[in-house]
Amino acid sequence: MTPAARAAAAIAILDGILAGQAAEAALIRWARASRFAGSGDRAAVRDLVFDALRRRRSRAALGGALSGRGLLLGLCREEGADPATLFTGEGHGPPALSAAELAAGRAPTPAEALDLPDWLLPLWHEALGAAAEPVALAMRDRAPVWLRVNLRRADPARAAAALAEEGIATVAHAELPTALRVSEGARRLSGCRAYREGLVELQDLSPQLACALLPEQGSLLDFCAGGGGKALAMAARGAGPITAHDIDAGRMADLPARAERAGVRIRLAAPGKVAGRFDTVLADVPCSGSGTWRRSPEAKWRLTPEALRRLLSVQGGILDQAAGFVAPGGYLAYMTCSVLSAENQGQAHAFLARNPGFEPVAERRFTPLEASDGFYLALMRRR
Ligand SMILES: C[S@@+](CC[C@H](N)C(=O)[O-])C[C@H]1O[C@@H](n2cnc3c(N)ncnc32)[C@H](O)[C@@H]1O
């Protein structure tokens, strides 16, 4: 596909997303209907779409419209490229720009340049203070890819060597050597042997750093296990026995296969059927995902004040429920992939205020400025 044809595809996909389609679903639908597109084309179109979503507000201002065409015109103007190179009006390229389109567009206001919705700005500033602008700007760029070395299968040096044999270059984190940043070849990961044989798992740096702060040994309940990323990380560090639970059992469907690949044992509990007490209970609750908007940029624009209010109420309820499974002297680890105070300190501090039987042990918030995704951990202990 020519660059112009890729732009035309991105424009159509973005229009679908702006009309309410989920980004991944819209990309898959396009790829299925476009057998002529090779893997390089699919990757390029995906990048155009996700880059546009990360910078939706500022690009719409620059391009003069919140539409697929406006966002791609905004890209040209942001990069100082001649729009006529993409809007060719020839072959499979987008139709040439009209005089009205060429006349539209302006520099983004300071608020638009942060690429956040207006309603969120006060919460963002309140949560991040002096880091508010740099973190917002970081969210406009692509996230790095991080791997977690599975110590049950390999040490970091062996895992890195196995990846390198397949053209995937990595750099180990200075303080957490089991965390490898992929510096080259990320697109080869899913098919590579090191991944298929469980030497490494895809996991962002921030949750890896957070899991490293939890007690290594003892029984563990992952109360909101989802795909099981945290349960697998804790199993690889030596915790056990491990029980995974989720209100939606379907979310854990891949966990048995992932555990087998990783060479660890994880018991699944049916929804609402957890029994007993545990040395550590992990509550990785549903949240706004505001720390992960580099990876899921459409979520940034779909979040509403009402949805955030609902999440806050769900989070508080889960914390209270999860606390009931903590053994005396045991730990409750509350986690979100958000940077917003109400979802983080707000929840943890309110929980401690209504549960004097628990005391705070550690609290960490990560942002893309010091780790990778935004993430929060509050570690509490039952007295
Ligand atoms: C942030 S995701 C968990 C991600 C997962 N821990 C991982 O590392 O891959 C939150 C999960 O909480 C689950 N959930 C929502 N409400 C719940 C509840 N009341 N009890 C238990 N799980 C719940 C959701 O189904 C979702 O899978």
The ligand as a Tripos MOL2 file, in Angstrom:
@<TRIPOS>MOLECULE
LIG
   27    29     1     0     0
SMALL
NO_CHARGES

@<TRIPOS>ATOM
      1 C1         -7.8880   -4.2970   36.1800 C.3       1 LIG1
      2 S1         -8.6750   -5.7640   35.7670 S.3       1 LIG1
      3 C2         -7.5980   -6.9910   36.4190 C.3       1 LIG1
      4 C3         -6.3610   -7.2360   35.6050 C.3       1 LIG1
      5 C4         -5.5450   -8.4290   36.0710 C.3       1 LIG1
      6 N1         -5.2770   -8.3960   37.4880 N.3       1 LIG1
      7 C5         -4.2290   -8.6070   35.3090 C.2       1 LIG1
      8 O1         -3.1480   -8.3770   35.8700 O.co2     1 LIG1
      9 O2         -4.2910   -9.0240   34.1450 O.co2     1 LIG1
     10 C6        -10.0150   -5.7810   36.8900 C.3       1 LIG1
     11 C7        -10.8170   -7.0830   36.9580 C.3       1 LIG1
     12 O3        -11.7320   -6.9820   38.0450 O.3       1 LIG1
     13 C8        -12.8590   -7.7570   37.7590 C.3       1 LIG1
     14 N2        -13.9480   -7.3680   38.6920 N.ar      1 LIG1
     15 C9        -14.8170   -6.3390   38.5790 C.ar      1 LIG1
     16 N3        -15.6350   -6.3010   39.6610 N.ar      1 LIG1
     17 C10       -15.2470   -7.3190   40.4820 C.ar      1 LIG1
     18 C11       -15.7050   -7.8010   41.7490 C.ar      1 LIG1
     19 N4        -16.7080   -7.2020   42.3850 N.pl3     1 LIG1
     20 N5        -15.0940   -8.8700   42.2720 N.ar      1 LIG1
     21 C12       -14.0580   -9.4610   41.6340 C.ar      1 LIG1
     22 N6        -13.5920   -9.0660   40.4300 N.ar      1 LIG1
     23 C13       -14.1720   -7.9960   39.8640 C.ar      1 LIG1
     24 C14       -13.1050   -7.4890   36.2940 C.3       1 LIG1
     25 O4        -13.8610   -8.5230   35.7090 O.3       1 LIG1
     26 C15       -11.6770   -7.3870   35.7390 C.3       1 LIG1
     27 O5        -11.2630   -8.6150   35.1860 O.3       1 LIG1
@<TRIPOS>BOND
     1     1     2 1
     2     2     3 1
     3     2    10 1
     4     3     4 1
     5     4     5 1
     6     5     6 1
     7     5     7 1
     8     7     8 2
     9     7     9 1
    10    10    11 1
    11    11    12 1
    12    11    26 1
    13    12    13 1
    14    13    14 1
    15    13    24 1
    16    14    15 ar
    17    14    23 ar
    18    15    16 ar
    19    16    17 ar
    20    17    18 ar
    21    17    23 ar
    22    18    19 1
    23    18    20 ar
    24    20    21 ar
    25    21    22 ar
    26    22    23 ar
    27    24    25 1
    28    24    26 1
    29    26    27 1
@<TRIPOS>SUBSTRUCTURE
     1 LIG1         1 GROUP 0 **** ****
